[in-house]
C-alpha cells in the first residue's frame, strides 16, 4: 500500500541534487512540500495534507543526513594523497582491429622516457588516450594510420587515492561529481581504478578543481 512517506521518498530518489540539499538542511520543507504536492497526490490518487508531506520530507532528510554524514564522510576523511599533472593531451580514436598493435608501438617508445603520463581506456567504438603533451609527436606517429576523432590540449589531471572501503560505500563518486558540478567544473575525462580516481580538466579550471578535492578530504 502506498503511503505519503513512501511516495515522497521515491520521488526524492529521482532528484539527487534535491536529496543532497535536503541532507544539508538548506531547503525550506514547507515551500518544497507545496511544490511537490501535486505530483505526490497524482501518485497516490487522492488529496493529501501538506503537513503529512512536510513530515515525510523531514524524516527522509534526517535519514539522508545520517547516511551521507556517516558513511560517505568516513570514506572522504580517509582519502589519501592528491596528485596533479599538467600539460596533458587527450586523444580519442576509433576502435579498430589494428589499434592495439599501434598502441603497443606507442607504449614501447613511451617506456623509454621517464616521468611521462599515459593512460588509455577502450570503449565499444572509441579508445581514449591521455598523455603528457611532450610525447604528442610519438602518439601521432605511432597511430598515424588510425582514425582520430578528437584532440584536446592544455589539460590537467587530478588523481585522488581512495580508501579500500570506497567500493562498498554507495554515494562516494556521486558526492565527488556533485561537488565539482556545483563549482562549474567541466570534466573532460574520468579515469578510475579500484582505489584511484582521476579527472581530466582544462588547465584553466585545475586550481578550482584541486580546491574542491582538498575540501572533500577535509569534510567532517
Buried (B, 14 or more C-beta within 10 A) or exposed (E): EEEBBEBBBEBBEEEEEBBBBBBEEEBEBEEBBEEBBEEBBEBBEEEBEEEBBBBBBEEBBEEBBEBBBEBBBEBBEBBEEBEEBEBBBBBBBEBBEEBEEBBEEBEEBBEEEEEBBBBBEBEEEBBBBBBBBBBBEBBBEBBEEBEEEEBBEEBBBBBBBBBEEBEEBEBBBBBBBBBBEEEEBEBBBEBEEEBBBBBBBBEEBBEBBBEBBEEBBEBE
